[in-house]
Amino acid sequence: MEPAHSRQGVNYYAMKQRTLLLALLAAAPVMADEGLWLFNQFPKDQLKTKYNVDITDQFLENLRLASLQIGGASGAFVSPKGLILTSRRAVADCAAKVSDVFYAAAPADETKCTGLTADVLVSLEEITKQVRDAATDKMKPAEALEKRNAAVARIEKGCTEKNHTICSVVKLSSGERYDLYQYKRYADIRLVFAPETAIASFGGNPVELMYPRYSLDFAFLRAYENGSPVAAEHYLKWSQDGVKDGDLVFAMGSPISTSRLATAEQLTFYSTYSMPYAITRLQNRIADLRAAAPQSAALLAIGAEYKLTVGKQIGLKDEWLMARKTAFERKLRSAVEHDPKLGMEAGKVWDQVTTAYKNWQSSERRYQLLEKPAAVGSVLFRMARATVRSEPQPPAAPIEEAAEIALLTRYLDELKQVGEMQGGRGVGGGGGKKGGRGRGEGMDAPEEKAIPLKTILGARTSAQAAADMVHAGAAGVVPLARAVDEAGKKVAKTRAETIEALEVSAAEKIAQFRFRLFGAADYPDATATPRLTFGTVKGYRDRTEAPVPFATTFGGLFHFTAAQAPFLLPQRWTDARASFGLVTPLDFVSTADITAGPSGAPVVNQNGEIVGVTFDGNIESIAITYLYEDEKARAVHVASQGIVEALQKVYKAPALLRELGASVAPTSAIR
């Protein structure tokens, strides 16, 4: 019989471990409406506790089987006749082949979208044991990985052959869990309705990632099978009430990726060293392009990149957010170190990340300048670098001469600073005086001298050299790409050895730690697979503390219209203005946890009825790639009331409205 004092010691230790784990769970980052939840791991108890709403398995199953992956976007069946609601951008290529605005009033008018497919997740099951048992602890890591990859391939092949579905094994929590997903694919997809680009993207690039928004970014498709519309057993009914302030909503989509396992040290590095230099370089190019090529595609692309980068930095500069991240990380590490199966050695992963980033920070600017992204925005430089490195050429893009000259001039000016600086000087963004060393700006002098810029410039100014290069085409930029190639490869190698491999291994370890501690109480990072999120319809206060309403209206749309694009409304909208209910919601925001990927994701109320479709997020939501917050970050959706109003008042689509089950007055068809 076991001695009493031994049993008491074990019980005390077990009780202490449970107390620590409970405290950690209470402080877990899954807060408020956070979570990119797996359909087979949805926190029903959390919804019951916070919202007093009972989420049934039937509710979840209907959402899953009605939801679709459509190319790189999302969508959902919204009628038993295979009608699909998605975003306008998801059908952009298909719509461009017919007309800017399209409505098929009869089935015979629906046009096939060649190459577009729609996949529904029909089955998912955990297969962790099957995959992990393919390797043993005695195997070397490389051999174990090979065995498990082979097991994954066998499982996917066997599943496809048996079930005639698209089968994919999804690796979750860095291999702590594996799920087998089966998709049914619909390959015959036809366009039913698409509004004009001018209204789907009202405001264009200037308002992207902003809110309030006035965009009707929605479209309808239909799935066919064997020449007939799909008989959809699972579909989402249209809400007759629409959305209102404070409603609980659910959004389905396939977010591409998140980095929520990044450590506090990594996030501090991004916001303090990486992003500021990137932002400075983008700002300089925006100013250059506004002067030299104000209508260029390059200006739009760099402007979009600038917004994304600034949005991330705004989030990471939030002191409360970072304090929460640091506090959780500290408690997670403590739990790891006190876990008998993990221990103090496992907790050293955080120290390793901290040391690696401190060692790397002085090289970050050099890496951005010489390797990635190097000559920001220049198509010709990308082509020249591919030639020098014998890599595949980037996708074809038009060469905008004025823009290319401006961009290469700026790049040559940045490189000049490298040649002028000695003794570990920094680069770019107003570098400092000779011999000085700014915070995080040091570089190796031998590498600086290795850039033979004089052979590129000769007696020419940067602008003269850039113009000559552009006039000669990609071949003219090859000498420049070759001049920075050796130094670029060297700093890339240093980065790979210092932080890249560690980033992967640390994230894997932290994911495994979290899985072992939290299990189903936590959710894995996004994997471009179907997820379910929830949140409330809720306004917020912007960075100036000005109140931002939960919804915009048609009255606001007409107020902001202008005589020129991108704020110019199509004529049919102007003609129909008097018939609109000006207070009808057009777009609305919610705290649903979205990230890149779910454009076209259906949004439903607690009854599973359609109240909107996701098409964007505000600029404050960009940083939730790293860490969720709901004070200012919002998902942006088109309101179901706005869709009905537009279909009735502007597009005269009674057949489509009847199929949706939306009750409206009869009107004539669009012409």
Beta strands, then each sheet from edge to edge (+ up, - down):
strand 1: 67-70
strand 2: 73-77
strand 3: 83-86
strand 4: 102-103
strand 5: 111-112
strand 6: 118-126
strand 7: 166-172
strand 8: 177-186
strand 9: 188-194
strand 10: 219-225
strand 11: 228-229
strand 12: 248-253
strand 13: 531-536
strand 14: 540-541
strand 15: 547-548
strand 16: 551-553
strand 17: 585-590
strand 18: 602-604
strand 19: 610-617
strand 20: 635-639
sheet 1: 4+ 9- 10+ 3- 2+ 1- 6+ 8- 7+
sheet 2: 4+ 9- 5+
sheet 3: 4+ 9- 10+ 11-
sheet 4: 13+ 12- 18+ 19- 20+ 17- 16+
sheet 5: 14+ 15-
end
